[in-house]
Amino acid sequence: MQLTDLLAPHASRLKAIPLAQLNSNDPARARDFALQANDLYLNFARQRWDREALEALFDIATARDVSAQLKDLFDGKEVNRTEKRAALHTALRSNISNAPAARESNQLANATFERMSEIVERLSRPDIHDVVSLGIGGSDLGPRFVVDAFGSQTPTRVHFVSNADAHAVDRCLAALDPAHTAVIVMSKSFGTQETLLNAGVARAWLGEYANDRIYAVTSRPEAAIEFGVAPAHVLPMWDWVGGRYSLWSAVGLPIALALGMSGFKSLLDGAAKTDALVYSAPLRENPAVWHALSVVWNTNALGLAGHVVVPYDERLRLLPAYLQQLVMESLGKSTRFDGQKIVDATSPVWWGSAGTDAQHSYFQCLHQGNATSNIELIGVVHPDHSHNDQHKVVLANLFAQSEALANGHAATDPHLAHAGDRPNTLILMSRLNPDSLGQLLALYEHSVFVQSVMWGINAFDQFGVELGKHLAAGLLRTWDDGAAAHDPVTRALMDEIGRD
Ligand code: F6P
């Protein structure tokens, strides 16, 4: 039976009850619908559900074998069934599972971290001032986000270039000196067009320094060596780590360069804390399961197609971009494992940006527009600056927005009325540091996996990105012969640029 049908009786019962009333009728929700997950506090009381609906969701999660599937993930079973692979990102940071595949992967990861540590040391020499990381998608978004969050804590300045648009690489290199710069080519496949193009530009720019200064992280070392990277400069990746789950691997090299190896290890330690919790907690006490069920509830019971993430901390401004790939490349699918079409809606569209800026942009639409979204508001309790009054303003705004979205505001003038009933989840982090950030990111990863189990999706393939790549390659092959272009619209576009 589809989720939409299973949840429909609860959805129609709850649609008649304002969210504010759900909480005023049952004030204990404020505590009972909250969980402490190490240094993270999650509150789901402003979700438009009740105890009965939650029970139904937990029953479905039990029937869909969420606990056993989570165990399979940690044990290195072939959870990526279409590509016949394990997805052992957890083994990069935890040795929680005794399964041989997990043990072996954990050992490989630790051996790689030793080599990574040597490379960090080598690149920390005084004549290297800047390191440029070239990669895209999972080989860029995670390290870019973490380095942006904490800035450079070492003398090494780390830069990121991802886009095929050469303005990006030009702009980055123009500010640097080849005599004092190293380049890391991050590509699991070592075949991604954007990354190889930018790597070619960087190699030419490095000139005489290229041999000494190019490093690579890849699962195809032979391709990196052929490109000109010295074998000792190549760190491995493995097919059991998906790109969007890879910041815990040697893909985290830019993080280790900016935060030091100890900062990178703290990130892993934080993720391991969430792993331990998610691995052992029963469904009803499992923060990743609660989080996943809130997404499923909004998607399949309430029919909401948007999921907005608003971190009230400038340091987390790139979190929404990171989550967009993690979630939507994992769950933006409509075919089940068994090849059957999924009739239920699957991943909502995830987007967002840092609060309070977001309040002066699209919050108008969230409060009074007709298309409602689920909203996730994230705050950090203790800041790392000394402007405590200013921090109070940020937290007051976060709490006020959550209340306004949920409870609305009655007014005689309809222009001033706020309908409320905008479901939202609150996540508070005690402090923001690599450890707590690791905890948060691992929580999202596990939530994505639980959502995938609820929908019967393989969270670890991404065939949907291939068609566009394939068509672009075909267009490039026939570039000078516009007439051969694929369809009338593309032909018109080719004609248009030909006239210029
Ligand atoms: O966008 C598709 C994708 O394959 C992502 O899954 C991946 O993170 C990214 O491209 C980069 O791939 P690679 O690391 O192989 O260059």
Boltz pocket constraint, residues with backbone or C-beta under 6 A from the ligand:
constraints:
  - pocket:
      binder: B
      contacts: [[A, 136], [A, 137], [A, 138], [A, 139], [A, 186], [A, 187], [A, 188], [A, 189], [A, 190], [A, 191], [A, 192], [A, 195], [A, 243], [A, 244], [A, 329], [A, 462], [A, 465]]
      max_distance: 6.0
